[in-house]
Amino acid sequence: MTAYIEEGKQEGLQEGLQEGLKQEALKLTMRLLRRRFGELEARIVAKVQALSTERLEELTEDLLDFDEVEDLDAWLEYPGLEND
């Protein structure tokens, strides 16, 4: 029984760490997007918030190549089509 409790604690800790990493990635990405484009439409914010941690990290890099908010919108609409 103790092993199950320890396993549960470890899983909870791991989930908490993953959620914390995602929140930090989201916070950074949103700061950079707002600095580049100003306030964003709610629908764009919702799409960004729904991204995984990996996709948020990709977006943080890719947004350096965006010239206008439409580039961001296209990136969000068609994942995988951005220029690598």
Residue frames as a rotation matrix with the C-alpha (Angstrom) as fourth column:
MET 1
0.570 0.821 0.000 0.00
0.821 -0.570 0.000 0.00
0.000 0.000 -1.000 0.00
THR 2
0.385 -0.510 -0.769 2.85
0.187 -0.773 0.606 2.40
-0.904 -0.377 -0.202 0.78
ALA 3
-0.659 -0.639 0.397 4.25
0.481 0.049 0.875 1.81
-0.579 0.768 0.275 -2.70
TYR 4
-0.056 0.733 0.678 0.94
0.969 -0.123 0.214 2.91
0.240 0.669 -0.704 -4.22
ILE 5
0.785 0.315 -0.533 0.94
0.498 -0.833 0.241 6.08
-0.369 -0.455 -0.811 -2.13
GLU 6
-0.085 -0.910 -0.406 4.51
0.142 -0.414 0.899 6.88
-0.986 0.019 0.164 -3.16
GLU 7
-0.640 -0.103 0.761 3.67
0.740 0.182 0.647 6.23
-0.206 0.978 -0.040 -6.80
GLY 8
0.399 0.880 0.258 0.66
0.901 -0.428 0.066 8.52
0.169 0.206 -0.964 -6.53
LYS 9
0.603 -0.267 -0.752 2.77
0.258 -0.827 0.500 11.24
-0.755 -0.495 -0.430 -4.96
GLN 10
-0.494 -0.866 0.077 5.34
0.298 -0.086 0.951 10.96
-0.817 0.493 0.300 -7.73
GLU 11
-0.372 0.443 0.816 2.69
0.921 0.069 0.382 11.11
0.113 0.894 -0.433 -10.43
GLY 12
0.704 0.675 -0.221 1.11
0.705 -0.700 0.110 14.15
-0.080 -0.233 -0.969 -8.79
LEU 13
0.250 -0.720 -0.648 4.47
0.159 -0.629 0.761 15.86
-0.955 -0.293 -0.042 -8.50
GLN 14
-0.677 -0.522 0.518 5.29
0.541 0.125 0.832 15.14
-0.499 0.844 0.198 -12.14
GLU 15
0.046 0.792 0.609 1.92
0.969 -0.185 0.167 16.47
0.245 0.582 -0.775 -13.30
GLY 16
0.766 0.213 -0.606 2.39
0.467 -0.832 0.298 19.60
-0.441 -0.512 -0.737 -11.21
LEU 17
-0.189 -0.928 -0.320 5.85
0.187 -0.354 0.916 20.18
-0.964 0.113 0.241 -12.67
GLN 18
-0.617 0.010 0.787 4.58
0.777 0.162 0.608 19.72
-0.122 0.987 -0.108 -16.22
GLU 19
0.469 0.862 0.194 1.71
0.867 -0.491 0.083 22.13
0.167 0.129 -0.978 -15.62
GLY 20
0.559 -0.346 -0.753 4.13
0.279 -0.777 0.564 24.66
-0.781 -0.525 -0.338 -14.13
LEU 21
-0.570 -0.802 0.178 6.39
0.386 -0.070 0.920 24.41
-0.725 0.593 0.349 -17.18
LYS 22
-0.281 0.549 0.787 3.44
0.935 -0.028 0.353 24.94
0.215 0.836 -0.505 -19.49
GLN 23
0.724 0.601 -0.340 2.26
0.673 -0.723 0.155 27.98
-0.152 -0.341 -0.928 -17.52
GLU 24
0.152 -0.762 -0.629 5.72
0.145 -0.612 0.777 29.55
-0.978 -0.209 0.017 -17.70
ALA 25
-0.726 -0.376 0.576 5.99
0.580 0.117 0.806 28.83
-0.370 0.919 0.133 -21.43
LEU 26
0.135 0.876 0.464 2.54
0.958 -0.234 0.164 30.35
0.252 0.422 -0.871 -21.95
LYS 27
0.680 0.094 -0.727 3.40
0.466 -0.821 0.330 33.41
-0.566 -0.563 -0.602 -19.88
LEU 28
-0.326 -0.895 -0.305 6.60
0.161 -0.370 0.915 34.05
-0.932 0.249 0.265 -21.85
THR 29
-0.647 0.114 0.754 4.95
0.758 0.197 0.621 33.44
-0.077 0.974 -0.214 -25.22
MET 30
0.437 0.890 0.128 2.07
0.892 -0.447 0.063 35.78
0.113 0.087 -0.990 -24.44
ARG 31
0.438 -0.353 -0.827 4.44
0.271 -0.825 0.495 38.52
-0.857 -0.441 -0.266 -23.26
LEU 32
-0.651 -0.756 0.063 6.43
0.240 -0.127 0.962 38.28
-0.720 0.642 0.265 -26.48
LEU 33
-0.400 0.583 0.707 3.32
0.905 0.128 0.406 38.22
0.146 0.802 -0.579 -28.66
ARG 34
0.653 0.684 -0.326 1.81
0.736 -0.675 0.057 41.25
-0.181 -0.277 -0.944 -26.92
ARG 35
0.083 -0.704 -0.706 5.08
0.154 -0.690 0.707 43.14
-0.985 -0.167 0.051 -27.17
ARG 36
-0.811 -0.462 0.359 5.28
0.368 0.073 0.927 42.41
-0.455 0.884 0.111 -30.91
PHE 37
-0.658 0.622 0.424 1.61
0.536 -0.009 0.844 42.87
0.529 0.783 -0.327 -31.86
GLY 38
-0.680 0.467 0.565 -0.10
-0.654 -0.736 -0.178 44.65
0.332 -0.490 0.806 -28.97
GLU 39
-0.340 0.639 0.689 -3.31
-0.583 0.431 -0.688 43.29
-0.737 -0.637 0.226 -27.53
LEU 40
-0.977 -0.049 -0.206 -4.51
-0.187 0.653 0.734 40.16
0.098 0.756 -0.648 -29.29
GLU 41
-0.104 0.984 -0.148 -8.03
-0.787 0.010 0.618 39.08
0.609 0.181 0.772 -30.18
ALA 42
0.078 0.234 0.969 -9.61
-0.899 0.437 -0.034 36.72
-0.431 -0.868 0.244 -27.67
ARG 43
0.949 0.315 -0.018 -9.84
-0.287 0.840 -0.461 33.94
-0.130 0.442 0.887 -30.26
ILE 44
0.387 -0.889 -0.246 -6.08
-0.264 0.149 -0.953 34.10
0.884 0.433 -0.177 -30.88
VAL 45
-0.297 -0.456 0.839 -5.35
-0.923 -0.090 -0.375 34.11
0.246 -0.886 -0.394 -27.14
ALA 46
0.504 0.581 0.639 -7.59
-0.717 0.694 -0.065 31.05
-0.482 -0.425 0.766 -26.73
LYS 47
0.915 -0.209 -0.346 -5.71
-0.122 0.674 -0.729 29.21
0.386 0.709 0.591 -29.50
VAL 48
-0.049 -0.986 0.159 -2.35
-0.494 -0.114 -0.862 30.03
0.868 -0.121 -0.482 -27.92
GLN 49
-0.149 0.046 0.988 -3.56
-0.985 0.083 -0.153 28.92
-0.089 -0.995 0.033 -24.50
ALA 50
0.796 0.550 0.253 -4.63
-0.516 0.835 -0.191 25.57
-0.317 0.021 0.948 -25.95
LEU 51
0.463 -0.688 -0.559 -1.14
-0.527 0.294 -0.798 24.77
0.713 0.664 -0.226 -27.30
SER 52
0.832 -0.308 -0.461 1.05
0.512 0.746 0.425 22.12
0.213 -0.590 0.779 -25.70
THR 53
0.633 -0.682 -0.366 4.29
0.001 -0.472 0.881 23.11
-0.774 -0.558 -0.298 -24.02
GLU 54
-0.247 -0.758 0.603 6.27
0.660 0.324 0.677 21.92
-0.709 0.566 0.421 -27.05
ARG 55
0.130 0.376 0.917 4.16
0.947 -0.322 -0.002 23.97
0.295 0.869 -0.398 -29.46
LEU 56
0.963 0.165 -0.214 4.46
0.238 -0.892 0.384 27.03
-0.127 -0.421 -0.898 -27.20
GLU 57
0.201 -0.968 -0.149 8.24
0.169 -0.116 0.979 26.68
-0.965 -0.222 0.140 -27.35
GLU 58
-0.330 -0.257 0.908 8.09
0.906 0.185 0.382 26.40
-0.266 0.949 0.172 -31.14
LEU 59
0.595 0.648 0.476 5.86
0.741 -0.672 -0.010 29.46
0.313 0.358 -0.880 -31.34
THR 60
0.763 -0.365 -0.534 8.26
0.168 -0.685 0.709 31.45
-0.624 -0.631 -0.461 -29.16
GLU 61
-0.361 -0.920 0.153 10.98
0.357 0.016 0.934 30.84
-0.862 0.391 0.322 -31.75
ASP 62
-0.352 0.243 0.904 8.81
0.935 0.136 0.328 31.14
-0.043 0.960 -0.275 -34.85
LEU 63
0.677 0.705 -0.212 7.20
0.698 -0.706 -0.121 34.43
-0.234 -0.066 -0.970 -33.85
LEU 64
-0.016 -0.773 -0.634 10.55
0.176 -0.626 0.760 36.11
-0.984 -0.099 0.146 -34.48
ASP 65
-0.859 -0.301 0.413 9.85
0.412 0.071 0.909 35.60
-0.303 0.951 0.063 -38.18
PHE 66
0.073 0.975 0.211 6.31
0.987 -0.041 -0.154 37.02
-0.141 0.219 -0.965 -38.11
ASP 67
-0.846 -0.328 0.420 5.80
0.433 -0.883 0.181 40.42
0.312 0.335 0.889 -39.69
GLU 68
-0.529 0.751 0.396 2.16
-0.706 -0.648 0.285 40.85
0.471 -0.129 0.873 -38.77
VAL 69
-0.415 0.430 0.802 -0.50
-0.706 0.403 -0.582 39.29
-0.574 -0.808 0.136 -36.60
GLU 70
0.613 0.644 -0.458 -1.87
-0.785 0.431 -0.445 37.50
-0.089 0.632 0.770 -39.67
ASP 71
-0.140 -0.748 -0.649 1.33
-0.601 0.585 -0.545 35.42
0.787 0.313 -0.531 -39.72
LEU 72
-0.845 -0.093 0.527 0.57
-0.520 0.375 -0.767 34.32
-0.126 -0.922 -0.365 -36.16
ASP 73
0.101 0.981 0.166 -3.01
-0.783 0.181 -0.595 33.54
-0.614 -0.070 0.786 -37.09
ALA 74
0.501 0.020 -0.865 -1.86
-0.743 0.523 -0.418 31.41
0.444 0.852 0.277 -40.04
TRP 75
-0.602 -0.783 -0.158 0.69
-0.533 0.541 -0.651 29.58
0.595 -0.307 -0.743 -37.83
LEU 76
-0.673 0.409 0.617 -2.06
-0.550 0.281 -0.786 28.77
-0.495 -0.868 0.036 -35.35
GLU 77
0.343 0.908 -0.242 -4.52
-0.816 0.161 -0.556 27.73
-0.466 0.388 0.796 -38.05
TYR 78
0.869 -0.077 -0.488 -2.19
-0.314 0.677 -0.666 25.48
0.382 0.732 0.564 -40.01
PRO 79
0.512 -0.713 0.479 0.33
-0.590 0.113 0.799 23.81
-0.624 -0.692 -0.363 -37.69
GLY 80
0.230 -0.542 0.808 3.25
0.440 0.799 0.411 22.30
-0.868 0.261 0.422 -39.51
LEU 81
0.634 0.056 0.771 3.21
0.766 -0.181 -0.617 24.74
0.105 0.982 -0.158 -42.41
GLU 82
0.894 -0.360 -0.267 5.48
-0.245 -0.892 0.381 27.31
-0.375 -0.275 -0.885 -40.80
ASN 83
0.637 -0.739 -0.219 8.95
-0.245 0.075 -0.967 27.71
0.731 0.669 -0.133 -42.28
ASP 84
0.913 -0.383 -0.140 11.61
0.306 0.418 0.855 25.83
-0.269 -0.824 0.499 -40.39
